[in-house]
Amino acid sequence: MHHLQGEVRASGAAIGPEANRGIGFPRLYDLLVLILTRGRDRSYREALLDLAGLAPGFQLLDVGCGTGTQAIAAWRRVQPGGSVVGVDVSEKMLAAARRKASRAGLDIAFHQADAAQLPFENGRFDAVTFTTVLHMVPETRRRLCLHEAARVLPPGGRLLLIDYAGPVSERGHMSAKHGLHGQFDLHRLREPLAAAGFERIEGGPLGWLGLHYLRGVRS
Ligand SMILES: C[S@@+](CC[C@H](N)C(=O)[O-])C[C@H]1O[C@@H](n2cnc3c(N)ncnc32)[C@H](O)[C@@H]1O
């Protein structure tokens, strides 16, 4: 298992002026997720983790980890011997994530970093997840994010993306239609994903909140 302290290459320095801002309302965010999942946030997290291909001993990076709910759920899946690291651009979300992990007694490291410039060495993780993050990243920086995910994975490493997809007119869930959600189509990232060095790319509906998944294996 990697030693978590001191592993980050340049803590804090990874956020350039060109990076987008994240979410600054952690409590409201958690409440919204609870409302949208009708109190079944835990089942929602388990459903998407089923797609991540995690196994005991895995080193997982959760990019855009928000308030840490998913990183905490994922931690249990990589035991024994695995670890989880979360990164987010928003210090407010990270503070909430650290509080939650500490309350749960879990050793999960949360760092401030931009998805387009990850402060980790090449091949550091076995799996990387992005859950409802890429629709927030400006289109011009999404490919950078995929290249960074590829860089921190070794050959055989797994990437799971969860986000909004498909023609807006066919989106059943109200939260999938509006604002940045409605403008984003996850399946348009298939070609950039292959260009970033992923193979065995597959995707489809998640079955929750009108979300879809796209996943691939680092070639
Ligand atoms: C909709 S929330 C999802 C949070 C978490 N993944 C979850 O499933 O609950 C999106 C998160 O991505 C973060 N974010 C947005 N742009 C980012 C970027 N460029 N790099 C890292 N995190 C980012 C936001 O601050 C926010 O916490």
The ligand as a MOL file (V3000), in Angstrom:
LIG
                    3D

  0  0  0     0  0            999 V3000
M  V30 BEGIN CTAB
M  V30 COUNTS 27 29 0 0 0
M  V30 BEGIN ATOM
M  V30 1 C -21.6220 17.3840 -9.1480 0
M  V30 2 S -20.2830 17.3080 -8.0400 0 CHG=1
M  V30 3 C -19.9910 15.5650 -7.8570 0
M  V30 4 C -19.2520 15.2580 -6.5970 0
M  V30 5 C -18.9660 13.7660 -6.3660 0
M  V30 6 N -18.2000 13.1790 -7.4400 0
M  V30 7 C -20.2370 13.0060 -6.1720 0
M  V30 8 O -20.4970 12.0730 -6.9360 0
M  V30 9 O -20.9790 13.3310 -5.2290 0 CHG=-1
M  V30 10 C -18.9090 17.7900 -9.0650 0
M  V30 11 C -17.6340 17.9900 -8.2790 0
M  V30 12 O -16.5670 18.2020 -9.1960 0
M  V30 13 C -15.7390 19.2370 -8.7150 0
M  V30 14 N -15.0340 19.7890 -9.8820 0
M  V30 15 C -15.5320 20.5540 -10.8690 0
M  V30 16 N -14.5710 20.8480 -11.7660 0
M  V30 17 C -13.4400 20.2150 -11.3400 0
M  V30 18 C -12.1100 20.1350 -11.8400 0
M  V30 19 N -11.7410 20.7600 -12.9620 0
M  V30 20 N -11.2120 19.4110 -11.1530 0
M  V30 21 C -11.5510 18.7720 -10.0000 0
M  V30 22 N -12.7930 18.8220 -9.4640 0
M  V30 23 C -13.7290 19.5370 -10.1330 0
M  V30 24 C -16.7130 20.1790 -8.0370 0
M  V30 25 O -16.1070 21.0520 -7.1120 0
M  V30 26 C -17.6840 19.2100 -7.3690 0
M  V30 27 O -17.2580 18.8570 -6.0740 0
M  V30 END ATOM
M  V30 BEGIN BOND
M  V30 1 1 1 2
M  V30 2 1 2 3
M  V30 3 1 2 10
M  V30 4 1 3 4
M  V30 5 1 4 5
M  V30 6 1 5 6
M  V30 7 1 5 7
M  V30 8 2 7 8
M  V30 9 1 7 9
M  V30 10 1 10 11
M  V30 11 1 11 12
M  V30 12 1 11 26
M  V30 13 1 12 13
M  V30 14 1 13 14
M  V30 15 1 13 24
M  V30 16 1 14 15
M  V30 17 1 14 23
M  V30 18 2 15 16
M  V30 19 1 16 17
M  V30 20 1 17 18
M  V30 21 2 17 23
M  V30 22 1 18 19
M  V30 23 2 18 20
M  V30 24 1 20 21
M  V30 25 2 21 22
M  V30 26 1 22 23
M  V30 27 1 24 25
M  V30 28 1 24 26
M  V30 29 1 26 27
M  V30 END BOND
M  V30 END CTAB
M  END
